[in-house]
């Protein structure tokens, strides 16, 4: 016990001497303040190091960082994925409108509670489709192909998973 106490006191004295030497060598200025702060923090750590032994416990860092009890906040994942879906939906509908097809609504189907959200299917509602003047007047199959191309450019999904309501 006496040996441990003398080692602890020598550690404190050593770190204080080292900080004084470094402080004398450094010029005044901003960097000196940061180094003083760092050495102050190290001195505090050296001083409190034997406290766990005095209390009869050991400080085990694996117990401090126990990753087995980490839980995912499902509300956060839900909100994050919902925001992501709404943003993608908005971008795709805007791009479809830029191609001359107005009033096209898309519905995205996915597991919104999953950490790695995967798109299952997308339903495109063409019941109120309006073809603007700047778009070519195409038949419905060409319009669907054009909209499918726009969707697959924005969303990683197979063409078979894009469904149409007319």
N, C-alpha and C positions, 0 to 999 in steps of 0.2 A: 504494500500500500504506500509506504514511504517512497519507494522507488518510482511508482507511478506519479506521485505528487511532485517529486523533483523533476521528472520528465516533463510534466505539464507546465510547471513554472519556467523551465528552460525553454520550452516551445514559445511561451508568451514573450519571454525576454528576447529570444532570437528573432521573432517576427517584428517586434517593436524596434530592435536595433536595425534590422534590414530596412524597415520603412523609413527610419531616420536617415540612413545612408542614402537611400534612393531620393528622399526629399531634398537633401542637401545638394545632390548632383543635378537635379532637374531645375531648369530656369522657371521663374515665376510665369504664370499664365494659366490658360484654360486647361491644358494637359495636366498640370500639376494638381489641380483640383480633382480631376478624375482619378488620378493615381492615388491621391490621398484617400479618396472615397473607397477605392478598391482595397487598399491596405487596411482601412478601418473595418471593412466587412470581413476580411480574412482574420483580423485580430479577434473580432467577435466570435467567429467560428471556432478559433483555437481556444478561446475562453470557455465556450459552452460545450466543447467536445466531451469532457468527462461527466457531464450531468446525467446521461442515461446510465452510466455505470454506478453513480452514486444512488440513483433511484432503484437499482437492481434490475434494470431491463437493458436489453441490447437494442441498438438502433439498426434495424435491418431495412435496407433500401428496397428490396423486392416487396416487402410488406407495405411500404408507402405507396408504391406504384402497382397496386393490385389490379390487373386488367381483367380479372375474371368477373368482377362485379360491375362492369361498364354496361349501361343500358342505353339503347337508342331511344331518343325522344321521338316517338311516332308522330306527335303533333307537328314537330318541326319538319320531319320528312314529308308529311302530308302537305303542309303549306308550301314547302320548297318545290315539290313535284307539281302541285296545282299551279303555282306561279309559272313553272317551266312549260306546262301544257298550255296555259293561256297565252303565253308569249309565242310559242310555236304556232298555235292556232291563229293568232293575230297576224303573224308574219306570212303564213301560207295563204290566208284569205286575202291579205293585201296584195300578194304576188298574183293570185288568181284574178283579182280585180284589175291589176295592171295589164294583164293579158286580154282584157276586154270582157270578162265574164263577171257580172255583178249579181249580188244576192245569192251567192254560193256560200253555204254554211257547212263547215266540217265539224265532226264530232270525233274526238280521239278516245279510244278505249285502251286503257292500260291499268296495271295494278299500281295505284297511287301511293300505297303504303310500302312499297318495295324500295329498298335503298338504291338498287340499280334498276331504275324504272325502264321497262321494256314496253314498246308499243305493240299491242295485240292486233288491233284493227282500227281502221279509220273509215267512217261513214261520211259520204259526201251527199248533201241534200241539194238536189237540182230542181226541186219543185217550183221555186221562184226565180229560176235562171233568167237573166236578161243579158242578151248579147249586145254590147255597145257598138256604136257606129265604127269605131276604129278597129274592131276585131273582124276577122274574116267570118262570113256566114258559112259555118261548117255544119255537117250533120252531127248528130248526137254522139256517134262513135268517135269522131275526130275530137270533139270537145272533151269527152271522157279521157281520151288518150293524152290530150294536152294537159288536163288537170292532174292526171296520174303522174305525168312527168314532173310537173311543178311540185307535187307532194313528195315524190321520191328524191327530188333535189334537196328538200329541206329536212325530211325525216327519213331515218334509216328503217325502212319497212319494205316488205315484199309487195309487188304489185297485186298479188292474189289477195292480200289482206286489205285492199282498198275496195270498199263497197259503195254502191251508188243507189240513192233513192231518187225516183223521178216522179 
